[in-house]
Each structure stands twice: as structure tokens, then as C-alpha cells.
Amino acid sequence: MTDIQTRAIHAGRLEPRIEGAVVTPIFQSSTYEYHGEDYHDIGYLRLSTTPSHRVLAHRIADLEGTEAAVVTGSGMAAISSILVSLLSAGDHLLVQDCTYGGTSGLLKNDLSRFDLSYTLIDAQVPDSWAASLTDSTKAIYVETLTNPLLELADLEAVAAFADEHGLFAIIDNTFASPAQCQPAALGFDVVLESCTKFMNGHNDLVAGSVAGSTETVDRIKRTLDHLGGHLDAHGCFLLERGLKTLGLRVAHQAASAKRIAEFLDDHPAVAHVNYPGLSDHPQHERASRLLTTFGGMLSFELEGGLEAAERFLSAVRIPVVAASLGGAESLIVRPAAAVHGGLTPEERARSGISDGLIRFSVGLEGPDDLIADLTRALDESAA
Ligand SMILES: *Cc1c(COP(=O)(O)O)cnc(C)c1O
């Protein structure tokens, strides 16, 4: 099977089918008959050993192009299990300077109390990384596309640097999903997703995943088993169902986002658009080379700044003003107010997040309807 759609539907499916059921049933059983397995392999919901968990693990590993995978109860359960399992007190890691808020909060407020230290790096400047290495550096952590500016890190350089210095190369691939980028093929050791976003794609579930070699995923799963960050039975069912359309959804979202980015770029009320598919994006060439599509996420600034942005957000009718991304419903948000509200104004300015910046997760609606809605909202907010 080579097509992402065939794999998203069939990879790792149960053989034989349960009573002939075409779809993996919901296995609402917390425990399973014991057959002498080791602790981490006994049939128990928290140990992610149910048939649904096994199907998802195989399917996600297939999509990410890795030996193994494990599904988790959230993206943060994936991130916390990875960091707690691969690192120990005294260890140090290099972290991209603009990671997801939950990730930076976990490092700053929680893991620092367990003597894990880190240095923030600019993922666009590989020459600067070696200066931050210490004898205790064990990992380098980046995101495929940054939030909300959609910068694409120098992924090949990160993987090569990790290889040269014996570090775990960890990547949060949430903004891309395997439909847009497969970091394992570029040399990353651990690929995680917040499956809440593009993987499930319906704004109705919180879930996550970790993919990598069998050895690394086993190690992370053992910590996950202790932290208790498994996905419940209904969550497994919803995620498997959502994943079946991953390729179709992302292709539609990317085609719409490209049209919307071009529309906004040409509009006199719009000051600037960040989208990897536009030729003036700083990593456009790299994105054309490393990404299968330019994806469904974009951000932009209005000429009228913060006030115009507020008026625009109250004027749009189809996109919902809400955090999160990657689902059927278009979601729109002002990151300075919502997802990056935890940063100080200075930290936001340093990350290039102006108060008027708008992030747009393009959904599955018809692009003509979205463009008509945006046109009307831009006219109204310019007034
Ligand atoms: C949403 C998100 C997460 C956290 O995922 P949850 O499923 O909400 O725990 C991590 N990384 C990125 C890039 C995200 O967008």
C-alpha cells in the first residue's frame, strides 16, 4: 500500500475481523483475560494493549514511516512521556525558541523542578547550536511548522546535528501531520503528534501519538503506562475514524489555504500573510522540498492593526473564533489574546507575534464560501 488514503484506512487493521465487523469495534473493557504476559503487555486499558490501541499503533507507525508507535490521551501526554522517559535529572536539552505553550510551560514550570535544564535555540541558524551544547545535552526538540508564524525549521540540519552529537532528535509534527511531512525519513528519532488537530481532524477529541523505533517507543510507553496518559476506548474509536480521511482532509485544507493566502496577500486591507506556499515566505524553497503540501494553516496581519483585527474577528461568520486547529470547522484566533496570552508582551514581540496577528486554521468548508465571508468581514472591519 503506497497511497496515504489506503494506509490511513487499512494499515494494521484487525485480522481476522471481529464477527466480520468492517470497522474496529469499541472495546469497552478495562481488563482482558490473563495469558501469562509481562506487566506492560497484559490486556488493560491504561497499558494501551486493547485491540483498538494495537490497530492505532500500527496505523500511525505506518503513516509516520516508523517501526513503532503508541497512541496517547493527549498531545501533552505524548510530550510529557517522551521527556520524562528519555531524560533524567541533570540532563540538558536544546529547544526551539517558540514551542507550543504547553511544552514551554512543562519545561519551565514542571521539569525544571526535576533538574532538567534547557537552552532555547533559533532553529533557522544551525551554526549557533553548538555553542549551547553541554556535556549533559541529551536531546534537541523542534516543531515542524511554528505557531503562529508557520516558520519551517532547518529539519535536515537538526537531524544531522543530533546524529553528530549523539542526541535524541525529537519533533512535534502537529501542525503538519504525516500528510504534510514525515520527519522520521529526514532522520528524526521521535515524532509526536497532538492527534487533537489534523490527525483526528474533527474538533471533537483530545489525543496524541508518539512514533519511532521499537526500542524508543517501548521505553516511552513504559513511562506513559506509569503516568497514566492512555487514550480511552471511545477516544480510540473516534481517532481511528478521523484518521481514515487524513489524506483527503489535508489535501482539501491545503488547496483552500493556498487560495485564501493568495486572496489575503492581494487584499489592500491585509498588511502581511504568513503561509509556506507563498513565494515570499522565508522558507518557501525548503517547504517546497520537504513538505508534501503547504498545509491548511496560515496567519496574517491587517493594515489596521489590533483594532481592525478585533473588528474582523467579530465580523466573520463561518470560521469560529476558537483555539485549536486542523478540524472540519475553520477556526480563527488572535494568538496574542488566546494561545500566546501566557507570554509577556516582550516575549511575544521577540517571537514576532504582534497583537493584531490573526491565525487561521482552514477547515473543510468550500473555499468560495470562506473567501466570500472573509471579503465581507474585511470590508466591514475596514469601516
Ligand atoms: C495542541 C498542541 C499540542 C498539545 O496537544 P493536546 O492534544 O492539546 O494535549 C502540542 N503541540 C502542538 C504544536 C499543538 O498544537
The ligand as an SDF file (V2000), in Angstrom:
LIG
                    3D

 15 15  0  0  0  0  0  0  0  0999 V2000
   -2.3360   21.3470   20.5730 C   0  0  0  0  0  0  0  0  0  0  0  0
   -0.8680   21.1430   20.5090 C   0  0  0  0  0  0  0  0  0  0  0  0
   -0.1930   20.3700   21.4630 C   0  0  0  0  0  0  0  0  0  0  0  0
   -0.8900   19.7770   22.6780 C   0  0  0  0  0  0  0  0  0  0  0  0
   -1.8450   18.8610   22.3080 O   0  0  0  0  0  0  0  0  0  0  0  0
   -3.1150   18.4500   23.2210 P   0  0  0  0  0  0  0  0  0  0  0  0
   -3.7330   17.3690   22.4170 O   0  0  0  0  0  0  0  0  0  0  0  0
   -3.9560   19.6690   23.4010 O   0  0  0  0  0  0  0  0  0  0  0  0
   -2.5610   17.9720   24.5270 O   0  0  0  0  0  0  0  0  0  0  0  0
    1.1640   20.1790   21.3130 C   0  0  0  0  0  0  0  0  0  0  0  0
    1.8400   20.7260   20.2900 N   0  0  0  0  0  0  0  0  0  0  0  0
    1.2370   21.4870   19.3720 C   0  0  0  0  0  0  0  0  0  0  0  0
    2.0460   22.0670   18.2670 C   0  0  0  0  0  0  0  0  0  0  0  0
   -0.1390   21.7270   19.4350 C   0  0  0  0  0  0  0  0  0  0  0  0
   -0.7280   22.4940   18.5180 O   0  0  0  0  0  0  0  0  0  0  0  0
  1  2  1  0
  2  3  1  0
  2 14  2  0
  3  4  1  0
  3 10  2  0
  4  5  1  0
  5  6  1  0
  6  7  2  0
  6  8  1  0
  6  9  1  0
 10 11  1  0
 11 12  2  0
 12 13  1  0
 12 14  1  0
 14 15  1  0
M  END
$$$$
